[in-house]
């Protein structure tokens, strides 16, 4: 995994027979990139965390893990949620506004936020790795155990957004350090994972208890009631997974799919102590109130099949799962049902060297059955945006191409997840780079890329 890719977990965690089906293709015509905003590292925020989302009016929203006007006193910065409004005239500049400044544990608020999701009413939802009301202690400092929050837009233009803490983790059986984007089901329940906590496993990390959870948050049945948290699975480490990382995916029957970055194989070739990670399925109970059932779909060995899956999984209409993992320079993989509860892993792309990227981080679907994704390194060692094209015929080869190579300041450095908008324009954020002088290597950017 590339050095910049390690920064995001550090900011929230502290000190974590395969067939090659594709051929690397050079980018014959590199796409054009535009920096929409460069964070300066002060009250405007610094070091974006996660991807970006849009509202129906075309405004863009995201979070930064640092900066803002909060006065957090522990190991972790407070962070912000920001809005970027498009220019009124063609060729104009986007306008950044901080719509919320986190205040941290001392105020019972969150700190160090991750990515966002948005509902149809324009409410934003996200998690913070620290803060809240939990009494979690790290290196002698109370940091809180993390939160899930909602930001509601103002009723009048120019008014203040309203933050509501939906749940504060307590660091025991309920989880600790929520991570990855949240996801809604059809009934309006929120789902996510926490890297630690859950009450199971003792060997996952020297500083944090237990090996992580997948949780559900259900909205109140009555107005002004409290959201209810339920742990659907606690990871035990060892042969089970550990430290779930990234977003979750649902199938049509309500089953949940996700990945753990460690656990699963104590004899893995790249990390003998904690395992190389898993892809798992959680099936809902047939009878209400009973336990969800975990099934391991793939246990990574650290060899040619990869290690340390990261980012969100994508589930296609045929029930196949797509994702990215480390191990060497990293891979793009597919898991497809093979009958008798056996899943078959295909490596769709094996990153080869610095020019084509390394340390890929998650995928999003394109409109032709393929995927876009981001990775580290590249021609300027600052990250790449790539595309995987699906084969035109059954049994054909997947093809890989670098669409854009980030160049570092004043360009971006370290691209995060992207979102597709207006058919062929991709929007996203970089953790570093840009013109901000308050951060070594720049304070991060928001960008678009198009053909």
C-alpha positions, 0 to 999 in steps of 0.5 A: 500500500502506498504511503499516502494511502496509509495516512487515512487509517492513521488519522482515524486509527493512530499509529492496519490458483488465480487466472489473470484476465486482463492486459494493461493498456497505456492511456492513449489520450489522458483525460483532462483534470481541473482542481475545483478547490485547494484547501488552505489548512485553516478554517476551510479544512485540510486533508479530505476524507472519503469521496464526495456527494452531490445534492439535486441542485449540483452542490458538492459535499465532503468532509475533511479530517483536519482543519476548521474552527474546532479546538480538539485537544487530543491526538486527533483534529476536529475536522469539517464538513464542507460544501462546494457550490458551482460557479454561476457563470461558465468558467467561474470558480467554485465557492467553498463553505464550511457547513459544520465544524466538529468540536470533539470529545470535550463537547460530546461531538465527533472528531476526525470524520470520514465520507458522506452519504446523502438522502433524497431530502438533502440530509447528510450522514457520516461517521467520525472515528473519534469523539462522542460520549464514549470514554475510550482512552488512547495513549492516556488521552480520552478521545471518545469512541466515535459517532454517527451523525446527521446534518440537516440543511437550513430551512432558509437560504444562508442559514446554519446546518443542524447537526444531530448525533445519532449514536455515540459508540461506547467502545465495548461490544458496540464498536470503536472507530467507525470507518467507511461510508454508511449505506441505507437499506430500503427501510431507511436503516443505516449500516456501517462497520467499526474497525475495533470493538465488538467484544471478540478477539484479543490479538487484532491491535496493541492499542485498541480492544477487539476486532471490529463490528458490522452495525445497524442503526434504526431510526426512531419510531416516534418523532424526537426519539433515539436511533437504535444501534444493533451489532449484526456481527462481531469479528473475532480475528484468527480464522475469522476476519478482523478490522472491517474496512470500507463500505458495505453492499446489499443484495436483493434479499437484504444480505450484506457484503463487505471486507476485512483488511486483516484476519482469516489466515494466520499463515498468510504470506505477507502478515503472519500475525494478523492474517491477510483479510477476508470478503464476507457475507452476512445473511439476515435471520429468517425469524425476526430477532435472531442472529445474522449469519456470517459466511466467508466468501474468500480468505486472502493468502497474500500470494497472487490472490492479493491481501488486505482488501480495501474500499467498497465492494461493488455487487453486479446484477449476476451476484458477482462482487468486485473490489481491490486489495493490496499484496505486491502492488495491488489487484482488482478482483472479482468473486463469483458464485461457483455453486455449493457455497464456493466462490471463485476469485478472478484477478482482473488486473495485477498492478505491475509498477509505479507507472500504472499505479499501486495500492488501489482503493475501491471501485465505482461502476461506469455505465458500460459494465466496467469500473473506475478506481483510484490508486497510488503512485503513477507517473508522478508518484502522486496517484492515478485515476484508472478505468477497467473496461469489461470484455465485449464478448464472453470469455474476453479480456478485461482492459486497464487504462490510466485516465489521469496521473496526478502530479502533486502540488499545485495539482492533487496528490493521493486521490480518494474515491470518485463519483460519476456525474454527467455521464463522463465527468468524475469528481473526487478529492485528494488527501494532499496536494493543491496550493495550501501552504499550511500542510506539508505536501499541500492540504488537499483538493477537490477535482473533476476529470473528464475526457 
